Amino acid sequence: MPICNESHPDGTESRRTPSVAYRTGLGVMYWGNAEDVLRSQLRKYEGKIQLIFTSPPFPLNRKKKYGNQKGEDYTRWLSGFASLFSKVLKSNGSIVMELGNAWEPGRPVMSTLALEALLDFKRVGQFSLCQQFVSYNPARLPTPAQWVTVERIRVKDSYTHIWWMSKTDRPKANNRRVLKAYSESMVRLLATKKYNAGKRPSEHHIGDTSFLKNNGGAIPSNVLVSANTSASDRYLNYCRKNGFDLHPARMAEHLPEFFIKFLTTEGDLVLDPFAGSNTTGACAEKLKRPWVSIESNLEYVIGSSGRLHKTGEPM
């Protein structure tokens, strides 16, 4: 692993020059700030990324160890990546960005800052908004605690928004790659080939053979259930064994897996510029996609390697 040259007040560590932290057969993890890595490696990756899948630090009211921005600084910071993302993205590539909710300081009122930042990012990059997704975590702790568990004047905030954007209205995508298992009723319908055809109250007309074809599964909705409740996995065991800090906002593996399958095929290059514990890179590796990840916090970089090898020693 590289040796740290300077520390930041928020606890992150970085070099003045971005460096490669580790490699696998398919991917590379860079240690450094995302904007510095993308600028220094622009010639190498320009126009080659099929999917940018990432969860940038949310615009929270208090500073976190993983380096979130606040207020108007967040909007400027996020929109600053629009041109960089556009340069490295293929003409038919996709950007998928998870943005969480934020609340006004000291008030039981939601902030629109994340949406304002997203709209500014979209405008600067001239991106098309292909579709909005919701990531629902039924196991999420009741937050914001003051309004939910103390004063009891709000319900718990258990979802995040995921925004799919592209430089074109028709990026590479195929929902056949993310079909889910048919319901029991649909399995019975396919077996009996009987159902009530005709006009519905919604004014849709269901034909006599509209649902008789077996497509191998059902088309999923844009609500993704993504509980992340595992108390023991390769990453957690690796960090605990070696005394590494755990990333506090780890992503459920289902999310990057879904979008990597949906928006790429084997051989397509996947980028996560705010990698955290590198869930995206590990999922891309499993799905045989080359990947590039970037993380500015040295502790998280070191711990993330535990997702990608089977030994108990640091890479």
C-alpha positions in Angstrom: 0.0 0.0 0.0 1.2 3.6 -0.6 2.5 5.7 2.2 0.5 8.8 3.3 2.1 12.2 2.8 -0.4 14.4 4.5 -3.5 14.3 6.7 -6.7 16.4 6.4 -8.6 17.8 9.4 -11.6 15.6 8.6 -9.5 12.4 9.1 -9.0 11.6 5.4 -5.5 11.0 4.1 -4.2 11.6 0.6 -1.2 12.3 -1.5 -0.5 15.4 -3.5 -0.3 13.1 -6.5 -2.9 10.3 -6.9 -1.5 6.8 -6.8 -2.5 3.3 -7.6 -3.4 1.5 -4.3 -3.9 -2.0 -5.7 -4.9 -3.9 -8.8 -6.7 -7.1 -9.6 -6.9 -9.1 -12.9 -9.8 -6.8 -14.0 -9.5 -3.5 -12.0 -7.6 -0.8 -10.3 -8.2 1.2 -7.1 -6.8 4.7 -7.1 -6.0 6.5 -3.8 -6.7 10.2 -4.2 -9.4 12.8 -4.7 -11.7 11.9 -7.6 -11.2 15.1 -9.5 -7.4 14.8 -9.3 -7.4 11.2 -10.5 -9.8 11.9 -13.3 -7.8 14.8 -14.6 -4.5 13.1 -14.3 -5.8 9.9 -16.0 -8.1 11.6 -18.5 -6.1 10.6 -21.6 -6.2 7.0 -20.4 -9.9 6.8 -19.8 -11.4 9.5 -22.1 -14.5 8.1 -23.9 -14.0 4.6 -22.5 -16.3 4.3 -19.5 -19.6 2.5 -20.2 -21.0 3.0 -16.7 -20.3 5.4 -13.9 -22.0 4.0 -10.8 -21.5 5.9 -7.6 -22.9 7.2 -4.4 -21.2 10.6 -3.7 -21.1 11.9 -0.1 -24.5 13.2 0.8 -25.1 16.9 1.7 -25.4 16.2 5.4 -25.7 19.0 8.0 -22.6 17.8 9.9 -19.2 16.8 8.6 -18.6 13.1 8.3 -15.3 11.3 8.2 -15.9 10.3 4.5 -15.7 14.0 3.5 -19.2 15.3 2.7 -19.6 18.9 1.6 -22.3 21.2 3.0 -24.7 23.8 1.7 -24.0 25.6 -1.6 -20.5 24.2 -1.5 -22.0 20.8 -2.2 -23.8 22.0 -5.3 -20.7 23.6 -6.7 -18.6 20.5 -5.8 -21.0 18.0 -7.5 -21.6 20.0 -10.6 -17.8 20.3 -11.0 -17.8 16.6 -11.9 -20.2 17.0 -14.8 -17.7 17.8 -17.5 -15.2 15.2 -16.2 -17.8 12.5 -16.2 -18.9 13.5 -19.7 -15.3 13.3 -21.0 -14.6 9.8 -19.7 -18.1 8.4 -20.6 -18.8 6.6 -23.9 -21.3 8.2 -26.2 -23.9 5.5 -25.2 -22.7 5.2 -21.6 -24.6 5.8 -18.4 -24.2 7.7 -15.1 -26.1 6.2 -12.2 -25.9 8.3 -9.0 -27.4 7.6 -5.6 -28.4 10.7 -3.6 -29.8 10.5 -0.1 -32.1 12.9 1.6 -31.0 15.8 3.7 -32.7 17.9 6.4 -32.5 21.6 7.3 -30.2 22.2 10.3 -32.2 22.1 13.5 -35.6 21.9 11.7 -38.0 19.1 11.0 -38.0 20.2 7.3 -36.4 18.4 4.4 -33.7 20.1 2.4 -33.9 20.4 -1.4 -30.2 20.7 -1.7 -29.6 17.2 -3.1 -32.2 17.9 -5.9 -30.7 21.3 -6.6 -27.3 19.8 -6.9 -28.6 17.0 -9.2 -30.3 19.5 -11.5 -27.2 21.7 -11.7 -25.1 18.6 -12.4 -27.5 17.6 -15.2 -27.6 21.1 -16.7 -23.8 21.5 -16.7 -23.3 18.1 -18.3 -26.3 18.4 -20.7 -27.3 14.9 -19.6 -30.6 13.2 -20.4 -32.5 11.9 -17.3 -33.3 8.3 -18.4 -35.2 7.2 -15.3 -35.5 7.7 -11.5 -35.2 4.8 -9.1 -35.9 4.4 -5.4 -33.7 2.3 -3.2 -35.7 1.2 -0.2 -34.0 -0.1 2.9 -36.7 -1.6 5.3 -34.0 -2.2 7.9 -32.7 1.3 8.1 -32.6 2.8 11.6 -35.2 5.5 12.5 -33.8 8.8 11.3 -33.6 11.7 11.7 -33.7 10.7 15.4 -34.8 14.0 16.9 -37.9 14.2 14.8 -38.7 10.4 14.6 -37.8 8.8 17.9 -37.7 11.8 20.3 -40.4 14.2 19.3 -42.3 11.6 17.2 -43.4 14.2 14.6 -42.0 12.5 11.5 -41.7 8.9 10.3 -38.3 7.2 9.5 -36.5 8.1 6.3 -35.9 4.7 4.7 -35.1 5.4 1.0 -32.7 7.1 -1.3 -33.1 8.3 -4.9 -31.0 6.8 -7.7 -30.8 8.9 -10.9 -29.9 7.3 -14.2 -28.5 9.8 -16.7 -26.7 9.6 -20.1 -25.4 11.8 -22.9 -28.0 10.3 -25.1 -31.7 9.4 -24.8 -30.9 5.8 -25.7 -27.9 4.6 -23.8 -26.9 0.9 -23.9 -29.5 -0.9 -21.7 -31.4 -4.2 -21.7 -33.9 -5.1 -19.0 -33.8 -8.8 -20.1 -30.5 -9.0 -18.2 -32.2 -8.1 -14.9 -35.5 -10.1 -15.1 -36.8 -11.3 -11.7 -38.6 -14.6 -11.0 -42.3 -14.8 -12.0 -44.8 -14.6 -9.2 -46.7 -17.8 -8.3 -49.8 -16.5 -10.0 -47.9 -15.8 -13.2 -46.4 -19.3 -13.1 -49.9 -20.7 -12.9 -51.1 -18.5 -15.7 -48.3 -19.7 -18.0 -49.1 -23.3 -17.1 -52.9 -23.1 -17.6 -52.8 -20.4 -20.3 -56.0 -19.0 -18.9 -56.8 -15.4 -17.7 -59.4 -12.7 -18.1 -58.7 -10.8 -21.2 -60.5 -7.6 -22.3 -60.7 -4.0 -21.2 -59.6 -2.9 -17.8 -60.9 0.0 -15.6 -57.6 1.8 -16.5 -58.8 1.6 -20.2 -55.9 -0.7 -21.1 -57.0 -3.6 -23.4 -55.5 -7.0 -22.5 -55.5 -9.3 -25.5 -56.2 -13.0 -25.5 -52.6 -13.9 -25.9 -50.9 -10.9 -24.3 -49.5 -12.8 -21.3 -49.0 -16.3 -22.7 -45.4 -15.9 -23.7 -42.8 -17.1 -21.2 -40.0 -14.4 -21.3 -37.9 -16.1 -18.6 -38.9 -13.7 -15.9 -40.7 -10.5 -15.0 -39.5 -7.0 -15.7 -38.5 -5.4 -12.4 -39.9 -2.1 -11.2 -37.8 1.0 -10.4 -38.2 0.4 -6.7 -35.2 -1.6 -5.5 -35.3 -3.2 -2.0 -31.7 -3.0 -0.7 -31.4 -4.0 2.9 -27.8 -4.2 4.1 -28.0 -6.0 7.4 -25.2 -8.6 7.1 -23.2 -8.7 10.3 -20.5 -10.9 8.7 -19.1 -10.9 5.2 -15.7 -11.0 3.5 -15.2 -7.2 3.9 -16.4 -7.0 7.5 -14.3 -10.0 8.6 -11.2 -8.7 6.8 -11.4 -5.3 8.4 -12.0 -6.7 11.9 -9.2 -9.2 11.6 -6.7 -6.5 10.5 -8.0 -3.6 12.7 -9.1 -1.4 9.7 -11.9 1.1 10.1 -15.2 0.1 8.5 -16.9 2.5 6.1 -20.0 3.9 7.8 -22.2 4.1 4.7 -21.6 0.8 2.9 -23.7 0.1 -0.1 -25.8 -3.1 -0.5 -24.3 -5.2 -3.2 -27.6 -5.6 -5.0 -27.6 -2.0 -6.2 -24.4 -2.0 -8.3 -25.1 -5.6 -9.4 -28.4 -4.6 -10.8 -27.2 -1.6 -12.8 -24.0 -3.3 -14.0 -26.1 -6.1 -15.4 -28.8 -3.7 -16.8 -26.4 -1.2 -18.5 -23.3 -3.1 -19.4 -22.1 -6.4 -20.8 -18.8 -8.4 -20.2 -15.8 -6.3 -21.1 -17.5 -2.9 -20.5 -15.5 -0.6 -18.2 -17.2 0.5 -14.9 -16.1 3.5 -12.9 -16.9 4.5 -9.2 -15.2 7.8 -8.4 -16.4 7.8 -4.7 -15.7 4.1 -4.0 -15.8 4.0 -0.2 -15.5 0.3 0.6 -15.4 -0.5 -3.2 -18.7 -2.5 -3.4 -18.9 -1.4 -7.1 -15.5 -2.7 -8.0 -16.1 -6.0 -6.3 -19.4 -6.5 -8.1 -17.9 -5.6 -11.4 -15.1 -8.1 -10.8 -17.6 -10.8 -10.0 -19.6 -10.0 -13.2 -16.4 -10.0 -15.3 -16.4 -6.3 -16.1 -13.1 -4.3 -15.9 -13.4 -1.5 -13.3 -11.8 1.6 -12.0 -12.4 2.9 -8.4 -11.3 6.0 -6.6 -11.3 6.8 -2.9 -9.6 9.6 -1.0 -9.6 8.1 2.5 -6.6 5.8 3.0 -8.2 3.7 5.7 -11.2 2.9 3.5 -8.9 2.1 0.5 -6.9 -0.4 2.6 -10.0 -2.1 4.0 -11.7 -2.2 0.6 -9.1 -4.7 -0.7 -10.7 -7.3 1.6 -13.6 -7.5 -0.8 -11.4 -8.7 -3.6 -9.1 -11.5 -2.3 -9.5 -14.5 -0.1 -6.5 -14.3 2.1 -6.6 -12.7 5.5 -3.6 -10.5 5.0 -3.7 -6.9 3.5 -3.0 -6.6 -0.3 
